[in-house]
Amino acid sequence: MRGGSQAKWVVAAVAVALAATACSSGGSSDSSGGSSDSAAVDPSGVFSYQSAEPQRPLQPANAMENQGGRIVKQLFTGLVDYDPATGALRNQVADKIETTDAKNYTVTLKSGWTFHDGTPVTAKSFVDSWNWSANPANNQINSDWFSDIAGYDAVHPDKGDPTAKEMSGLKVVDDTHFTIELTAPVSYFTYKLGYSAFFPLPTGFFTDPKGYGEKPIGNGPYKFVSWEHNKAITLAAYDKYTGSNKAKNGGIVFRNYTSPEAAYKDLMSDTLDVLDQVDSTDLPKYKDDLGKRAVDQAQGAIQNISFAMYNAEWNDPAKAKVRQGLSMAIDRDTITKTVLNNSRQPADSFVAPGVMGYKAGTCGDACKYDPAKAKQLIQEGGGVPGNKITILYNSDGGHKEWVDAVCNSIRQATGVECLGDPKPDFKTSRDIITKKQVSSMMRTGWVQDYPLNANFLRDVYGTGAAANDASYSNPEFDKLAHEADAATSVEKTADLYQQAEAVLAKDMPAIPLWYYKTNSGYSNNVQNVKFNSFGDPVYTDVEVKKKK
C-alpha cells in the first residue's frame, strides 16, 4: 500500500521517468507478455488466484498488507491509478487535478460513477472517506497517509484527544468538485492519490463500518460476493463500472493456501488458475513445467529483515555497528543463486530498481559479504544481545528455505546463533509485528504503493509511519524526508530522498536482502495473463477460456 501547469508538468515528469524505467507488464518466460493463446473466451467466466487471509477488514485505509490490499484494489477505484504497462499516472474517477503550487489542489470528478449499491460517487464520497479514515477513533492502519493535508493534526494529534472531526484542508465545492490544501508543498502528492487509503466510501459505510468491512461496497471493477474466512473471498465483475479497466472476465476467487507447494500442485492440475509466487522448492523446474505459461519479470519490491528497534537492547546507538555486521554476514549472492534459484537480485540499496530515485549501492559496504569485517563490527558494537537472534516469518509464504540459509550464513560467519521463528500464516505473523511483540528480527518485505523512492523510505522508516514495523526514528532522516517532500519538482524530491537513504545505511534499522521478481504462472483455463510492476496480475485483463 500518496490540472494547473505545475501539476501537469509534475505528472508528466513522473510518467516519462517511469516509462523509461518501469518494469514491463508482459514478461512471461518467452518474453511474449502473457499467453499467446487465442482460444474462445467466456466473458462471464470466473478464475481463481492464490491468496491468504487478510489481516484486517476490507476497508480502504485499513489494508496495508498485500493479502487484503490486492482485494481492496479490485473493489474500489480512486481518483487516479497507474497504467499497468508503464506505471504512468492516469485519471480514473478524476477528470482533472489542478494545482499551481503543489500545495493547493482542485479536483474535478467525472460524472456517472456509482458504487455497487447504485449510489453516486461524489466529492463528498472522497472527503468523508478521508476524514473518517484519518480519525484515530476508527483505528485505520493507514491514517498517517493523510498527514500532508492541512488540519490532520487536529483530527489525529500525536498526543491527546482530537479537537476536530474534519480536516480543514478538505472542502466540498459541489458534487463533482472539491479542494485539497496541504500543510506544505508535496511535489508528488498527485501520485500518492492512487493509493488505496484515498479511495471513496459510500454513505452507508458510515452507519456500519464494521459490517461494510466484512461485506464491502465499493466502486471498482469488481463487487463483493462472499468471504469465507480462512478459505476464500469471491468477487464478481461490476457490469456498470465506467473506468478504463473494465473486467474482461466474470469474477475472481481469492483462494487461501497455507502451503505454497500445495498451490503449485493445484496450478499444475488446472485446479488453481493464477499463482501468486512460485515456491522455492519448485523454482528450479517451473519454467519447464509451464512453458509459455511461466512468468519471470522484475517487480518493484524488496525483501528486508528488520530489527525490533522498540526493544532497548536494539535501540542502543552502539548497536548500529552490530546491525551492519549482521548484514555483512549474509552471503546474498550465494543464497539468491542457490536457494532462490536466481529468482532474486541481491540488494545493494533500500529502494527497488525501476523506481524513480533508485540509486545503486546506497547500502554501501554493509550489503557486501565480508565475514571478517562482520565479526569485527559486531564485537566493536558490544555484541549481539544474548549472542542470539531470531527471524520471525510466515511459513505459508515459502520463506523457510531462505530464512534458514540467512541464519546459516550469519552463524557460520560470526558465531552468532540465528534461528527462524515461523508463524503458521501471514495474518498471525503480521498481528505479532503490528503489536510490536517481536523479540529481535522480522521479515518485512515491501511492494511499492507508488513507484517513487519516497514510498520505500518515508513510508517505511519515517517516525510514526504506519509501515515502520521496526519503530525506527531518526530526526536527521525525518528532516531530510521533509525537505524532499517540499521540493519543487519530482526529480528534486527523488534526489533529496537519496540523502535520507544514506542515513539508513549508517543506522541499519533493517537489512536489505534482495529485490523481488515475479515468478509465477497460470493454468490452461486462462489466457492474457499479465503482471504489473506491483507484482500483481492485471486481474481485469485475464480472460477465461470457454470450456470445450
Salt bridges, closest charged atoms under 4 A:
ASP37 OD2 - LYS545 NZ 2.71
GLU53 OE2 - HIS229 ND1 2.73
ASP81 OD1 - ARG90 NE 2.63
ASP83 OD2 - ARG90 NH1 3.82
ASP128 OD2 - LYS124 NZ 2.57
ASP148 OD2 - LYS192 NZ 2.75
ASP148 OD1 - ARG458 NH2 3.28
ASP174 OD1 - HIS177 ND1 2.90
GLU214 OE1 - HIS229 NE2 2.68
ASP276 OD1 - ARG70 NH2 3.24
ASP282 OD1 - LYS285 NZ 3.47
ASP296 OD2 - LYS287 NZ 2.54
ASP296 OD1 - LYS517 NZ 3.10
ASP365 OD1 - LYS368 NZ 3.44
GLU380 OE1 - LYS321 NZ 3.09
ASP404 OD2 - LYS400 NZ 2.68
GLU417 OE1 - ARG411 NE 3.63
ASP421 OD1 - LYS423 NZ 3.22
ASP431 OD2 - LYS427 NZ 2.97
ASP459 OD1 - ARG2 NH2 2.23
ASP469 OD2 - ARG430 NH1 2.97
GLU476 OE1 - LYS506 NZ 3.98
GLU483 OE2 - LYS479 NZ 2.69
ASP485 OD2 - ARG458 NH1 2.33
ASP536 OD1 - ARG70 NE 3.97
ASP541 OD1 - LYS248 NZ 3.76
ASP541 OD2 - LYS530 NZ 3.43
